[in-house]
């Protein structure tokens, strides 16, 4: 069975050495990896470079948020690494700065709408305006795409609604919060199975613990790829 780059495996581990061990166990079964903020001080960029040299695609999940000048400079620095995806928060000024920072490169900027670990009570605690999460996600996605984002990060439940937006034509939708049937949700609150997420309009799904914590990570990845092959 060949790999399927619709599946992105989240290397949510403390450091580069742990990440390489998992990548070695996964071998050719996985072609696309996500490296997040939690590994930034544990050699995350070095791991990204090593995996790129092995022919893998890399999604760097940094969720940048700052004033425009700072975001632009940070993204320009990341763009030098020849990676594939980078996340920023979906506020229009952040998106525009990120797009400026990676101009003339192949780096794709993905905008975060609302984190899949949050529910309405969490948003209330953060003083986020009232309303259903889905409505807020759609509004944020529309604004981010209009500002130039190459795609958005959104839960599987919102993927179909975002895909229906005129602004989403030819744009990417990447969904975390994906859990194969029978696995625990962990800290994710808005989840779906891999097949459901793709059928709802996602281009890529992000799966972490169900693969990297499995007794046989390669087999766990292959099981998901086998499900996706039926679509």
Secondary structure, DSSP 4 states (H G I P E B T S, - for coil): ----TTEEEE--SSSHHHHHHHHHHHGGG--EEEEEGGGGGGTHHHHHHHHHHTT-EEEEEEEE-S-HHHHHHHHHHHHTT--SEEEEE--HHHHHHHHHHTTTS-PEEEEE-S-TT--HHHHHHTTPPSS-HHHHHHHHHHHHHHTT-SEEE--HHHHHHHHTSGGGTT-EEEE--B--TTS--TT-SS-B-HHHHHHTT-SEEEE-HHHHTSTTHHHHHHHHHHHHTT-
